[in-house]
């Protein structure tokens, strides 16, 4: 048996030790959950921004097909949106560099079609939908499979 004078001291020390360990564990758990939540929000924002840019590119091409007087304004908007996608890709998804280059090359081809779109409007629409869908299929596949190492997700 323990001495009666040591027992209260020992229980106070053990209680204090458990409180400290519990506080550290709770703090670590809350911090890791907060970081995980922030990373998910950041990914959602990144994906929404790229999706919005790609959708806006398709809208620009559709407006060009409807009104050929907008060719130069729409070409400028498409270039700005392409630059935004490239910047987002470089910052958040460096593993998609090859796919982003392909996407940019396809956009350049489509912008070349803008001058001749009266004769090739069907080809322009089909090519626009295809290059955007291929880029996003690779992005989505990599994210869902966990094979896409996104730079900002590393803690």
ChimeraX attribute file (.defattr): number of C-alpha atoms within 10 A of each C-alpha:
attribute: neighborCount
match mode: 1-to-1
recipient: residues
	/A:1	4
	/A:2	7
	/A:3	7
	/A:4	8
	/A:5	8
	/A:6	10
	/A:7	12
	/A:8	11
	/A:9	11
	/A:10	12
	/A:11	11
	/A:12	12
	/A:13	12
	/A:14	12
	/A:15	12
	/A:16	12
	/A:17	12
	/A:18	12
	/A:19	12
	/A:20	12
	/A:21	12
	/A:22	12
	/A:23	12
	/A:24	12
	/A:25	12
	/A:26	12
	/A:27	12
	/A:28	12
	/A:29	12
	/A:30	12
	/A:31	12
	/A:32	13
	/A:33	12
	/A:34	12
	/A:35	14
	/A:36	14
	/A:37	12
	/A:38	13
	/A:39	16
	/A:40	13
	/A:41	12
	/A:42	15
	/A:43	17
	/A:44	11
	/A:45	12
	/A:46	18
	/A:47	17
	/A:48	12
	/A:49	15
	/A:50	19
	/A:51	15
	/A:52	14
	/A:53	19
	/A:54	23
	/A:55	14
	/A:56	15
	/A:57	24
	/A:58	17
	/A:59	14
	/A:60	20
	/A:61	25
	/A:62	16
	/A:63	15
	/A:64	20
	/A:65	20
	/A:66	11
	/A:67	10
	/A:68	14
	/A:69	11
	/A:70	14
	/A:71	19
	/A:72	14
	/A:73	11
	/A:74	21
	/A:75	20
	/A:76	13
	/A:77	15
	/A:78	23
	/A:79	16
	/A:80	14
	/A:81	19
	/A:82	21
	/A:83	14
	/A:84	15
	/A:85	22
	/A:86	20
	/A:87	12
	/A:88	16
	/A:89	20
	/A:90	16
	/A:91	13
	/A:92	18
	/A:93	20
	/A:94	16
	/A:95	17
	/A:96	20
	/A:97	13
	/A:98	10
	/A:99	17
	/A:100	20
	/A:101	13
	/A:102	15
	/A:103	23
	/A:104	18
	/A:105	13
	/A:106	17
	/A:107	20
	/A:108	16
	/A:109	14
	/A:110	20
	/A:111	22
	/A:112	13
	/A:113	17
	/A:114	21
	/A:115	13
	/A:116	11
	/A:117	20
	/A:118	12
	/A:119	10
	/A:120	13
	/A:121	18
	/A:122	12
	/A:123	12
	/A:124	23
	/A:125	16
	/A:126	10
	/A:127	17
	/A:128	22
	/A:129	15
	/A:130	13
	/A:131	20
	/A:132	18
	/A:133	14
	/A:134	14
	/A:135	17
	/A:136	17
	/A:137	12
	/A:138	14
	/A:139	19
	/A:140	14
	/A:141	12
	/A:142	16
	/A:143	14
	/A:144	10
	/A:145	8
	/A:146	10
	/A:147	11
	/A:148	17
	/A:149	15
	/A:150	19
	/A:151	14
	/A:152	12
	/A:153	15
	/A:154	7
	/A:155	8
